[in-house]
Amino acid sequence: MELVSLPTLRMYWSSKDRLSQQSIREVDRLYLARAMMALPANLQRWTPKHISGMTGVGKFLAIWDHSAKSSCPRRSSCPVEDHLHVPCCSAPTAAAEWSKRHLAFWTWMQTQQTAPEIETFLFEYLKTVRQPSLGVPTVRAWSHHPHLFQSAISSQAKLGAQGLLEGLVSPNWRHLQVLHFSYIGSKKSANLWASRLIQQLIRIGHYMWKDRNRLAHSEDSSWYTARKREIDIGIREQFAMGLMDIPPRLQYLFRDSHETVLNKSLEDRQHWLRLVSRERAINRRSLARQCQMIFDLARPANPTLTRPPGASP
């Protein structure tokens, strides 16, 4: 559950130029770990995948041979969809979902008695996820603790706006919220506020991911139609090749006619095609290696050249 704060992932961020070793020190790791433990199990599994980028976006679907294309299902003009593209996709549905979640986050901050300067900065800085050209906002919000507020802004800027969606927040926000609760006479816990803040930010990214998947798996989407056509063509090609190079343990997959297989759900068809094509390729490589071994064993160690009849010495 605390994978997102382990040294291995921090080294990965650094190697990918996502975060430097210095900026990683700005992360409120203790409350990131607490937030992860409080998230539902599905979000605990999804978050590390999302942060590392190793998730089912177009880029990796193509690398894993699950799709011939790496484009975005919401905006086909985007040739390569990676995890960073998901929240900033320019498709109308993505823009609508972002606006909805962005406003919901603002409402949440108000209901939790968040310090006004924190509300303003985080709300404005989140906009740069979709509009990087905006840069770090110059917030003219009055604060009882201006030096700490500016320190928090500087610290968060090192983590980037995308870092907010990954739960990478500066501990200075928590320190500032402690002082705000004290100022307004609230007995609320700033530590609990910090954990819930991180959870809310991670959920924004997850909602954008769910919206992406909703469209990707909708039968009305062009991406779904193209994927369905691609899988069906692959199944027909596998049936045309017959049982050649298919190991005996998997030949039962060909007992049904190709029409029966094509009538299965898209997920089942994809699983059938992936299994058959992979095993056929593995078996072919194995046979090729065996043939090469037989050829090498049969070839003389020091072959002698023989002259054709009538050739001069």
Contacts in CASP RR format, 6 or more apart in sequence:
PFRMAT RR
TARGET T0000
AUTHOR 0000-0000-0000
METHOD contacts of the structure
MODEL  1
MELVSLPTLRMYWSSKDRLSQQSIREVDRLYLARAMMALPANLQRWTPKH
ISGMTGVGKFLAIWDHSAKSSCPRRSSCPVEDHLHVPCCSAPTAAAEWSK
RHLAFWTWMQTQQTAPEIETFLFEYLKTVRQPSLGVPTVRAWSHHPHLFQ
SAISSQAKLGAQGLLEGLVSPNWRHLQVLHFSYIGSKKSANLWASRLIQQ
LIRIGHYMWKDRNRLAHSEDSSWYTARKREIDIGIREQFAMGLMDIPPRL
QYLFRDSHETVLNKSLEDRQHWLRLVSRERAINRRSLARQCQMIFDLARP
ANPTLTRPPGASP
1 33 0 8 1.000
1 36 0 8 1.000
1 37 0 8 1.000
1 44 0 8 1.000
2 33 0 8 1.000
2 36 0 8 1.000
2 37 0 8 1.000
3 9 0 8 1.000
3 48 0 8 1.000
4 32 0 8 1.000
4 33 0 8 1.000
4 36 0 8 1.000
4 47 0 8 1.000
4 48 0 8 1.000
4 51 0 8 1.000
4 166 0 8 1.000
4 167 0 8 1.000
5 27 0 8 1.000
5 29 0 8 1.000
5 32 0 8 1.000
5 33 0 8 1.000
5 36 0 8 1.000
9 48 0 8 1.000
9 51 0 8 1.000
9 52 0 8 1.000
10 19 0 8 1.000
10 21 0 8 1.000
10 24 0 8 1.000
12 52 0 8 1.000
13 19 0 8 1.000
13 24 0 8 1.000
14 20 0 8 1.000
14 21 0 8 1.000
14 24 0 8 1.000
19 158 0 8 1.000
19 159 0 8 1.000
19 168 0 8 1.000
20 158 0 8 1.000
22 158 0 8 1.000
23 158 0 8 1.000
23 159 0 8 1.000
26 155 0 8 1.000
26 156 0 8 1.000
26 158 0 8 1.000
26 159 0 8 1.000
26 170 0 8 1.000
26 171 0 8 1.000
27 159 0 8 1.000
27 168 0 8 1.000
27 169 0 8 1.000
27 170 0 8 1.000
28 169 0 8 1.000
28 170 0 8 1.000
28 171 0 8 1.000
28 173 0 8 1.000
28 174 0 8 1.000
28 194 0 8 1.000
28 198 0 8 1.000
31 169 0 8 1.000
31 171 0 8 1.000
31 174 0 8 1.000
31 191 0 8 1.000
31 194 0 8 1.000
31 195 0 8 1.000
31 198 0 8 1.000
32 167 0 8 1.000
32 168 0 8 1.000
32 169 0 8 1.000
32 198 0 8 1.000
34 191 0 8 1.000
34 195 0 8 1.000
35 167 0 8 1.000
35 194 0 8 1.000
35 195 0 8 1.000
35 196 0 8 1.000
35 198 0 8 1.000
35 199 0 8 1.000
35 202 0 8 1.000
36 44 0 8 1.000
36 47 0 8 1.000
37 44 0 8 1.000
38 195 0 8 1.000
38 196 0 8 1.000
38 199 0 8 1.000
39 47 0 8 1.000
39 199 0 8 1.000
39 202 0 8 1.000
43 202 0 8 1.000
43 203 0 8 1.000
43 206 0 8 1.000
46 55 0 8 1.000
46 206 0 8 1.000
46 209 0 8 1.000
47 166 0 8 1.000
47 202 0 8 1.000
47 206 0 8 1.000
49 55 0 8 1.000
50 83 0 8 1.000
50 166 0 8 1.000
50 205 0 8 1.000
50 206 0 8 1.000
50 209 0 8 1.000
51 166 0 8 1.000
53 60 0 8 1.000
53 82 0 8 1.000
53 83 0 8 1.000
54 60 0 8 1.000
55 83 0 8 1.000
55 209 0 8 1.000
57 81 0 8 1.000
57 82 0 8 1.000
57 83 0 8 1.000
57 85 0 8 1.000
57 86 0 8 1.000
58 67 0 8 1.000
58 69 0 8 1.000
58 70 0 8 1.000
58 71 0 8 1.000
58 72 0 8 1.000
58 73 0 8 1.000
58 80 0 8 1.000
58 81 0 8 1.000
58 82 0 8 1.000
59 70 0 8 1.000
59 80 0 8 1.000
59 81 0 8 1.000
59 82 0 8 1.000
61 67 0 8 1.000
61 70 0 8 1.000
62 68 0 8 1.000
62 69 0 8 1.000
62 70 0 8 1.000
63 70 0 8 1.000
65 274 0 8 1.000
65 277 0 8 1.000
66 270 0 8 1.000
66 274 0 8 1.000
67 227 0 8 1.000
67 230 0 8 1.000
68 230 0 8 1.000
69 226 0 8 1.000
70 79 0 8 1.000
70 80 0 8 1.000
70 81 0 8 1.000
71 78 0 8 1.000
71 79 0 8 1.000
71 80 0 8 1.000
71 81 0 8 1.000
71 223 0 8 1.000
72 78 0 8 1.000
72 81 0 8 1.000
72 85 0 8 1.000
72 89 0 8 1.000
72 91 0 8 1.000
73 81 0 8 1.000
73 212 0 8 1.000
73 215 0 8 1.000
73 216 0 8 1.000
73 221 0 8 1.000
73 223 0 8 1.000
73 224 0 8 1.000
74 89 0 8 1.000
74 91 0 8 1.000
74 93 0 8 1.000
74 94 0 8 1.000
74 212 0 8 1.000
74 215 0 8 1.000
74 216 0 8 1.000
74 223 0 8 1.000
75 89 0 8 1.000
75 90 0 8 1.000
75 91 0 8 1.000
75 94 0 8 1.000
76 222 0 8 1.000
76 223 0 8 1.000
78 85 0 8 1.000
78 89 0 8 1.000
84 162 0 8 1.000
86 94 0 8 1.000
86 205 0 8 1.000
86 208 0 8 1.000
86 209 0 8 1.000
86 212 0 8 1.000
87 94 0 8 1.000
87 98 0 8 1.000
87 129 0 8 1.000
87 130 0 8 1.000
87 162 0 8 1.000
87 165 0 8 1.000
87 204 0 8 1.000
87 205 0 8 1.000
87 208 0 8 1.000
88 94 0 8 1.000
88 129 0 8 1.000
88 130 0 8 1.000
89 212 0 8 1.000
91 215 0 8 1.000
93 211 0 8 1.000
93 215 0 8 1.000
94 208 0 8 1.000
94 211 0 8 1.000
94 212 0 8 1.000
95 130 0 8 1.000
97 207 0 8 1.000
97 208 0 8 1.000
97 211 0 8 1.000
98 130 0 8 1.000
98 208 0 8 1.000
101 203 0 8 1.000
101 204 0 8 1.000
101 205 0 8 1.000
101 207 0 8 1.000
101 208 0 8 1.000
102 123 0 8 1.000
102 126 0 8 1.000
102 127 0 8 1.000
102 204 0 8 1.000
105 122 0 8 1.000
105 123 0 8 1.000
105 126 0 8 1.000
105 200 0 8 1.000
105 201 0 8 1.000
105 204 0 8 1.000
106 119 0 8 1.000
106 123 0 8 1.000
108 200 0 8 1.000
109 118 0 8 1.000
109 119 0 8 1.000
109 122 0 8 1.000
109 123 0 8 1.000
109 197 0 8 1.000
110 119 0 8 1.000
112 188 0 8 1.000
112 193 0 8 1.000
112 196 0 8 1.000
112 197 0 8 1.000
113 180 0 8 1.000
113 181 0 8 1.000
113 184 0 8 1.000
113 186 0 8 1.000
113 188 0 8 1.000
114 177 0 8 1.000
114 180 0 8 1.000
114 193 0 8 1.000
114 197 0 8 1.000
115 143 0 8 1.000
115 176 0 8 1.000
115 177 0 8 1.000
115 179 0 8 1.000
115 180 0 8 1.000
116 141 0 8 1.000
116 142 0 8 1.000
117 139 0 8 1.000
117 141 0 8 1.000
117 142 0 8 1.000
117 143 0 8 1.000
117 149 0 8 1.000
117 176 0 8 1.000
118 152 0 8 1.000
118 173 0 8 1.000
118 176 0 8 1.000
118 177 0 8 1.000
118 180 0 8 1.000
120 139 0 8 1.000
120 141 0 8 1.000
121 137 0 8 1.000
121 139 0 8 1.000
121 141 0 8 1.000
121 149 0 8 1.000
121 152 0 8 1.000
121 153 0 8 1.000
121 156 0 8 1.000
122 164 0 8 1.000
122 173 0 8 1.000
124 137 0 8 1.000
124 139 0 8 1.000
125 136 0 8 1.000
125 137 0 8 1.000
125 156 0 8 1.000
125 161 0 8 1.000
125 164 0 8 1.000
126 161 0 8 1.000
126 164 0 8 1.000
126 204 0 8 1.000
127 134 0 8 1.000
127 137 0 8 1.000
128 134 0 8 1.000
128 135 0 8 1.000
128 136 0 8 1.000
128 137 0 8 1.000
128 161 0 8 1.000
129 161 0 8 1.000
129 162 0 8 1.000
129 164 0 8 1.000
129 165 0 8 1.000
132 161 0 8 1.000
136 153 0 8 1.000
136 157 0 8 1.000
139 153 0 8 1.000
141 149 0 8 1.000
143 149 0 8 1.000
143 176 0 8 1.000
144 179 0 8 1.000
144 180 0 8 1.000
144 183 0 8 1.000
145 176 0 8 1.000
145 179 0 8 1.000
148 172 0 8 1.000
148 175 0 8 1.000
148 176 0 8 1.000
148 179 0 8 1.000
149 176 0 8 1.000
151 172 0 8 1.000
152 170 0 8 1.000
152 172 0 8 1.000
152 173 0 8 1.000
152 175 0 8 1.000
152 176 0 8 1.000
155 170 0 8 1.000
155 171 0 8 1.000
155 172 0 8 1.000
156 164 0 8 1.000
156 169 0 8 1.000
156 170 0 8 1.000
156 172 0 8 1.000
156 173 0 8 1.000
159 168 0 8 1.000
159 169 0 8 1.000
159 170 0 8 1.000
160 168 0 8 1.000
163 169 0 8 1.000
164 201 0 8 1.000
165 201 0 8 1.000
165 202 0 8 1.000
165 204 0 8 1.000
165 205 0 8 1.000
166 201 0 8 1.000
166 202 0 8 1.000
167 198 0 8 1.000
167 201 0 8 1.000
167 202 0 8 1.000
169 194 0 8 1.000
169 197 0 8 1.000
169 198 0 8 1.000
169 201 0 8 1.000
171 194 0 8 1.000
173 194 0 8 1.000
173 197 0 8 1.000
174 190 0 8 1.000
174 191 0 8 1.000
174 193 0 8 1.000
174 194 0 8 1.000
175 190 0 8 1.000
177 190 0 8 1.000
177 193 0 8 1.000
177 194 0 8 1.000
178 190 0 8 1.000
181 187 0 8 1.000
181 188 0 8 1.000
181 190 0 8 1.000
181 193 0 8 1.000
215 221 0 8 1.000
215 223 0 8 1.000
216 223 0 8 1.000
216 224 0 8 1.000
217 224 0 8 1.000
218 224 0 8 1.000
219 225 0 8 1.000
224 266 0 8 1.000
227 266 0 8 1.000
228 266 0 8 1.000
231 266 0 8 1.000
231 269 0 8 1.000
231 270 0 8 1.000
231 273 0 8 1.000
232 262 0 8 1.000
232 269 0 8 1.000
234 273 0 8 1.000
234 277 0 8 1.000
235 258 0 8 1.000
235 261 0 8 1.000
235 262 0 8 1.000
235 269 0 8 1.000
235 272 0 8 1.000
235 273 0 8 1.000
236 258 0 8 1.000
236 262 0 8 1.000
238 273 0 8 1.000
238 276 0 8 1.000
238 277 0 8 1.000
238 280 0 8 1.000
239 254 0 8 1.000
239 258 0 8 1.000
239 261 0 8 1.000
241 280 0 8 1.000
242 254 0 8 1.000
243 251 0 8 1.000
243 254 0 8 1.000
245 280 0 8 1.000
245 283 0 8 1.000
245 284 0 8 1.000
245 287 0 8 1.000
246 253 0 8 1.000
246 254 0 8 1.000
246 276 0 8 1.000
246 279 0 8 1.000
246 280 0 8 1.000
246 283 0 8 1.000
247 279 0 8 1.000
247 283 0 8 1.000
250 275 0 8 1.000
250 276 0 8 1.000
250 279 0 8 1.000
253 272 0 8 1.000
253 275 0 8 1.000
253 276 0 8 1.000
261 269 0 8 1.000
261 272 0 8 1.000
262 269 0 8 1.000
264 272 0 8 1.000
307 313 0 8 1.000
END
